């Protein structure tokens, strides 16, 4: 074995050990593996940060003619477009909860309008584009 091959093999061993240690330390909080459900953003959202919810919600509402849509109706399409959670959600309806907050004054009131609990539509000037 040459010196370079030994270095590569040692590197592989160390990486495997680190992965095992991280998985053991995080337990059930380990990041979810990439699956078909969590694919990179595609189509109109190509290049968008997959962890940024606002562009995915906006695109979903645009596809629905500006809304209004209930958050539960939006979640599947948002996942299909490539949105991912940074870590495993604490609640099963976490995405719905996050969608509901998009229209709050501290988030994106210029883009989204809450018309009922967990029901959003695009503001008029955004719906025309």
N, C-alpha and C positions, 0 to 999 in steps of 0.2 A: 504494500500500500504506500502511496506517495503522501507527502506532507499535506497537500491540498485536499486529498480525499479524506484524510483523517480529520481535518478541520471541519469539512462538510458533515461528516458523520457525527462528530461531537455536537455540532450545531443542531442537527436534527434531534439528537437525544435530549439536549437541553430544552429545546422548544416543546417536545413531548412532555417532559417533566413539568414545565411551567404550565402547560394546558391542564394537566392533571391536578396540579396544586390550586390553580384558579378555580377549576370546577369543584374541587373539594371545599374550598373556602366559601364560594358563593352558594353552594347547594342548590336549592330550588330557585334562587335568584339569578342563576346563570342566564346569559342572553339566549334567546330562542334561536335555534339554528335557522339558516335561511331555507325557506321552503317555497313551494310554488305560490302560496298565498302572499309571501313577502318578497315580491320581485321588485327590481329597481323601477322607478317611475318611467313610464313610457308615453308615447303619443304627445299630446299637448303639454304634458308636464315633464318632458325629457329634460334632465339637468336640474330639476328642482330638488331641494333638500328633502329627502324622504321622511324626515322627522318634523317638517313644518306643516302644520295642519291647515292653515288658512288657504294656501293655494289649492289644495285638494278639495276643500269644502267649496271654494269659489267655483272651481271647474265643475263639480257635481251639480251645483245650482244652475250654472250656465247651461249644462246639458239638459236640465229640467225646465228650461225657459225662464230662469230667474227665481223659481220657487213659487210659493212656499213649499218646503218639504220638512217633514218631521225628522229629527236626528236619527231615529231608528231606520228610516228609509234611506238615509245617506250613507250609513256605515259600510255596507257591503261594497258599494261603488267606490268609496274612498279607499278601501283595502285593494280593490281591483286596480285602481290607478297607481298603486305602489306605495301608499302611506305605511309607515312603520312606527311602532312605539319605541322609544329609547330603551325602555326596560319593560318587563312584564307588567301589565296593568294591575293595579290593586283591586279594582272592581270590574266585574264582567261588562258593565255598561260604561266603562271609563271614556270611550270615544264619544258616546252620546253626551256625557257630562261636559267633555271638553268642547264639543260642538256648541252646546248651549251657551258657553261663556264667550264665544267668538264675538257676539253682538254687544257685549258689555262695553261701557265707556273706556275701560282700561285696555281693551284689546283692539278690535277692528270695527268700531261703530260706523265708519265711513264706507265699509264694504257690505256688512251684514246688518240686517234688521230682524229682531226677534218679534214675531207676530203672535206667538202663543208659547206656552212652556215647551221648550225643546223643539221649537219650530222656527226655521229661519227662511229668509228670502234675501235676495240681493237688493241693495238700494237701487232706486229707479235708474240713476245714471250708470250703474254698473250692469244692469240687466239688458241694456240696449246693445252692448258691444258685440 
